Amino acid sequence: MKKITLMNKNNTLYILKDEEVNVALIEQIISERGYNIKNLNNVYSFLKELDKEEEIKRYKAENIDKGVYLLHQNIPPAYKSFFEYFILTVKWVVNILNTLNVAFALTYQNKYVIVNKTFMDIPGMNLEEVSEIEAGDTLHYNKRKVYKENIKKCSEKQGKVFFDYATSTSKDNKTRDVFTIAHNYQIEHDSFISSYFFCDKYYDIHDKKTAAYLKFISYEFNAIIHNLLAVCQLNQNLELKENSLHDRSIRHSLSKKYYGLTPREYDVMYLISQGLTSEEIAQKLYISKRTVETHRTNILQKTKTRNSIELVRLADKYNLIPE
C-alpha cells in the first residue's frame, strides 16, 4: 500500500508517493525543520481542519482586531493550533479590556503568549520587543524580583492568585505605578498565567475602594477567559474523540451523500459489517427478515457491490462504518 506525506510551504503542496516511504522518519525530518505535523485519520477531520485554517487565515488577512496579539514564537509547538483558534474566541473580551484601559497578558514559562493593546501602551513597546522579554522585565529592579517570585509561586499551584503594586518604566523613561493581578491556568499539564495591569494613568490604584473594584473586575474577566479556555479544550478533546471513535452520524452523512443510503439502510449495512445474519438483523431492528433482505438488495445496488464481502470492504475503505 502506498503511503503519502503532505507538506505545505509558500502555497506549494508537496506530495510524496513511495512504496517504501518511512513515514516516521519523514515526520521527524520535517518536524526538525519547524513544521507543525497534524495526523488526521479521515476525510471529515481533514475538511474540518481546512475550514479552521481558512478561518485563521481570513482573520489574519483582514486584521479584524488590532487590539489583541498572539506571539507565535513563544507558543509551545503542542499548543500552536490551540492558541491560534483560541485568540479568535477571546478577542471580543480583550477588546472590552482595551476599552476599559486594562492591560492583559497571558504568559507561559515567563514568556508572553498573548498581549493586548493597553499592555503594549504602558511600556511603549512593539510586538518584537515584547516577544523577547520575560514577565516582569519592564518593572523597576526592586519590584522585578518580587514580581517574578510571585509569578513562580502562582504557576506552581492551580487556582493561585496574587496581587501586587509595582513601578514600570516606559521606553521614553516615563514612570508609571501599576496594580497587578495574576491568575493561574492549567491547560493539559502545563501552567499558564493571566495577568491584569491597572495603570495610574487611568486609575487611582492606591485608593482602597478602587483597588477592591479592580480586583473584582479582574475576577469577572478572568472567569470569562477561563471558561473560553475550557471550551476550547473541550472542543479539542471532542475532535480527538471524533477522530478516534469514528462518530456514527458522520459516517451516515457520508454514506448518504455518496451512495444515497437511507438511515435504515445505513443501520442494516452497519449490522452486516458486524457479521449479523438477516434474521439477527431483523430481530435487532424489530423488522421482518423480508424487509432486511429488501434493504440488503437496495444497498448492494446503490453501492454497486455484488455481495456482503464487497460491501464491507467498500465501507471499510471509505470509513463508512465505525471500527
N, C-alpha and C positions, 0 to 999 in steps of 0.2 A: 504494500500500500504506500502511495506517495505521501510525503509529508510536506506541508507548505508553511513557510515562515513569512510573515508580512511585516514590513517596516516602512514608516512614513517619514520622509525628511524633505523639507522645502517643496512640499506638494508633489513629491515624486514617490510613487509606490513601487517598492522592490518586492518581487515575488520569487522565492527560491523553491524550485521543484526538483527533488532528487530522491531516488530510491534509498540511498544510503545516508541521507542527511541526519546529523546528530543534533536534535532539537535542543537538548540540554546545553550543549556546547555553544550553539548559536545564541541562546538566551544569555549565557554567561558573557559572551563577547560583546553583544550589543548593550548589555547592562553596564559593563565596564566603560562603555563609551558614552554613558549618560542617558541612554534611552529608558523610558518607563515601559516595562513589559506588562501587558494585560492578557491573561489567558481566559478566553471565552470558549464555552463548550456547545453553544447552539446559536442558530441564526437570530433568534429573538434577542438574546443578550447582546449580540453584535450590533443589531439595528438600534437597540436602546442606547448603547454606548455611543454610537454615531450621533444620535439625537442630542445626547448630553454634551458631546464635544462641540456640536454646532451651536448649541445654546451658549456655551462658554466663549466660543469664537465670536459670536454675534455680540455678546456683552463687551468683549474687549474691543471689537471693531467700532462699535457705536460709542464706546466710552461713556456708557449710561450714567455712571456715578463717579465723579472725581473726588468724592468725599471719603472713600474707603479704599485702602490699598493692600494688595497681597504681595508680600516679599518672597517671591518664588525661590530665591537662592537659599533662604533659611528654612524652607519646609522640608521635613524628613521625607525621603522618597516614598515611604509607605503611605504617607498622608497627602501626597500631591493632589490626586484627583478628588479626595475628600474635601480639602480646603478650597479647591477651585470651584467646587459645587456649593460649598457652604457659604462662600462670600456672596453668591447670588441671592441667598435667602436672608443674609444678615444685613445687607446694605441699607434697607429701609430703617432698621433700628439705629444704625450708625449715623444715618442722615439726621435723625432726631437728636442724637448726641451732639452732632456738629451744630445744629440749630441752637441747642442749649449751651454751647461752648464748653462741652465736657470732652476732655481728651481721653481716648480709648486706645488700648494696645493689648494684643494677645501675644504672649511670648512662649517659647519652648527652649528649655536649657539656656535661659537668659538672652536668647536671640529673638528679635521681633519677627513675628509671622504676619500679623495684621495690625495696621495702624490707621487712624482716621486723620482728617484734615486738621482738626483742632490740635491733635497731638503734635503734628509737624510744625504747627504755627508757634507753639511755645518756645522751642529752641531755634526755630527758623531754619530747619534742616531740610534737605531734599531726600528723596527715597534712597538714593545710593548711599548717602551718608548714614541714614537711619539703619540700613541693612548691615552696615559694617560695625555698628556699636552694640554693646550689651545693655541690658536693662539697668538703669541707674547711672550710666556713664555721663549723662548730662547734668547730674546733680553736683553740688559743691562737695569737695573732698570729705568734709567731716560728716556729711549726711549720706554719702555714697556707700560707705562701708555698712552702715546701719541698715540702709535700704536693701542692699544685696543679702545681708544676713536674714532679714525678714522674708525676702523672696524665697530664699533657700528653705526656711522653716515652713513657709506656705506650701511649697512644692512637695514637701515630704509627707504632708498629711492631707488627705482628701477632705474637702469642705472647709479647709483652714482659710481664715480671713485676717487681714491685718490693716490697721490704719496708721498713718504717719504724716508728719509735716516735714517738708524738705524745701531746699532752695535750689533753683535751677538757673543756669546762665545761658542765654541765647548766643547765637553766633556774633551778634553785634554788641555783645557784652552787657546786655540788659539783664538785670537780676529780677527773678520772679519767685515769689513764695507759692508753693503748691501743696494741696492736701491730697494725699494719695491713698487709694483704697484698692486692695488686691484680693482676688478670689482664686481658689484652686479649682481646676477642672481635671477630671480623669477621663481620658479618651483611650479606649483599649487599656493598655498597661502603662501608658505614658502620662506625665503630668504637664498640664498647660496652665499658665497664669493669665488671668484677665485683670488688667489694671485700669483704674479710672483716676484722672488727674484734674483737680479743680484749681484753677489758677487765680491769684489775687487780682489779675487784670479784669476778671469778670465777677468774682465773688469775694465777699468779706469772709475769708476762710477761717479767721481767728475768732469769729463770733460763735459762741457755743450753740446757739439755736440754728445758725446757718450750717455749722458742721454736722449737727444731727440731721438736718434736712438733706445735706449732700450724701450722708450715709444712706438715708432712705432711698434717694434717687439711684445710688449705685446698686442697692439690693434689688430694686424693681427691675432695672435694666439687666442686671446680671441674671435674674430669674428668666427673663425672655431669651437672652443669648444662650443660657444653659439649656433651655428647652429646645431651642433651634439646633444646638449641637446634638442633643439626644435624638431628635427626629432624624437628623442626617445620618446618625449612627444606625438607627433602626432601619432607615431606607437602605443603607449599605448592607446590613445584615439580611434584609428581605431579598435584595438582589442576589446575594450569595445563596440564600435558601432556594430561590427560584432556579438558580443555575444548577444546584446540586440535586434537587428533588424533581426537576423537570415538571413543573406545575401542570396538572392535567388540563386545566381550562385553556392554557396556552397551546397545548398540543391539539386540543379540539379545534381551536380557531384556525390553526394551520391546516388541519385536515379538511375543514370546511372550505377554506379559501382555495386550496389547490385541488381538492377532489370532490367537493360538493357533498360531503358526508353530512347526514343529519346527526343531531345529538345522540339519538338512539342507535344509529348505525355506528357511530364512534364507540359507544359503550360496548356494542357487540364485537367490534374489531379489537377493542382493548381486552375483552374476556377471551377472545380467540387467541390473542398473544399470550395469555396466561395458561393456555393448554386445555381450556374447558371444552367439553363436547356441546353439541347443540342442545341436548337435553339438560345439561348442567346450567347452560346459559339461560335457558327458558325458566328454570326454577329460580335462578338468581334475580332475573329481571321481572319475574311474575308475568311472563307472556307464554304463548304456546310455542311448541317446538317448530310448528309450521311457520310461524311468524319469524322465528330466528333464522330458519332456512331462507326465507324471503329476503331478510336483511343481509344474510351472508351472500346471496346471489347478487344483490344490488351493489354491495361493497366491492365484490370481485369485478363487476362490470365497470364501476366508476374508477377503480384504481388500475384497471387493465391488467389484473393478475389472474392466474389460472387456478390457483389453489391456496389453501391456508398457509403453506410454507412460503410461497412467493409473497403473500400479503404481509406476513410477519417480517420478512426480510426488508420489504419496502418501508414498512412503518419504522423499523429499527434504523434503517439507513437515514431517514429524514427526521428522526427523533419525534415521531408522531405518537409514541406511547411511552409512559413512564418506565423507568428501569426498575 
